[in-house]
Amino acid sequence: MEHAEGHGHHITALRTLLFTFLALVALTVVTVITAQIDLGAMNVPLALTIAIGKATLVVAFFMALKYDNKVNFLVLTVGLIMVVVFVVFTLFDTAFRGDIDNVDERTIDQIERIEAAAKG
Amino acid sequence: MASSSPATATAHADAHPAHLQHHFVSSDQQFDAAKMGMWLFLVTEVLLFAGMFVAYTVYRVWHPEVFVAGATLLNPWLGGLNTVVLLASSFTVALSIHFIQKGNQKALLINIALTMAAAFVFLVVKYFEYTHKFHLGIFPGENYAYADVSVPYIQQFFSIYFVMTGIHGVHVLIGIGLFIWLAIRAAKGHFTSEWYTPVELVGLYWHIVDIIWIFLFPLLYLI
């Protein structure tokens, strides 16, 4: 119903593809320039934001997910949620090691070995 | 009827396209199934690289200064050039699909060839970057031997750099192989506006390779 052409496949217009490409090149220039300026703690989030914007353009127009079957969007979204879980839950461990008083950075094995050595 | 294979000839009525396999209701259903299968595979590719991005994040949180020092040893112009080369190749892949959807087999072949050429340029640039690093004594892990920059833990940056760009490079190499295969089939006239599924699926793969580089470039070369 939403398809103009015979067999139901969306044909992305040439100018849409060209504008997507030009926007991607422009954003690449922006990310190179802003990285040369010292923005302190903001450099990393800014570069990541631009990269996510570029990736979104590629997915939406070059991969035509915007015009595609919604189930493919669901597949990608579930995958990306897993990536976020992967990163965040790993950081819950690694970024806070030693922050809680009764937790030792050493493993139980290492502590026991040191205690055994101290006893002689 | 006479030209189709015996299996399909007996089971189906006429007006049955040659590319449509027995177990699908229609060409559209077959196409959608293939495409969803490709998206599932691409998610596993994203998760493969996610493991390496997690390693990057963990080590960067532990030793941020190492990543700032490491980036200064990479050439942002070569990295930027390769970014534009890959973006252009994503554009030509999208064009190749656009043209075969309109039944233009010649423009399909030209755009596949252009994409292949861009992928090749990418690997040549990467070759010069790697050999320059090796020349300086910048090797992954314990083999790092570049005296001018010896920030503690700098080896971690270059281990991550070589593994991430290396596995990405293998994906580019596989892409070149796939484009050669597509070019041969396109030259034989296998693809039409009715059936071009392999072009579509390889195109999706190639865009994911491009997206991985979109993240690698700023994370390794710039910040």
Interface residues (C-beta under 8 A of the other chain):
Chain A: E5 H7 G8 H9 I11 T12 L14 L17 L18 T20 F21 L24 V25 T28 T31 V32 A35 N43 V44 A47 L48 I50 A51 K54 A55 V58 V59 F61 F62 M63 D68 N69 V71 N72 V75 L76 V78 G79 L80 M82 V83 F86 V87 T90 L91 T94 A95
Chain B: S27 D28 F31 D32 K35 M36 W39 L40 L42 V43 V46 L47 A50 G51 F53 V54 T57 V58 V61 W62 P76 G80 T83 V84 L87 A88 S90 F91 V93 A94 L95 H98 Q101 K102 S193 E194 G203 L204 H207 D210 I211 I214 F215 F217 P218 L219 L222 I223
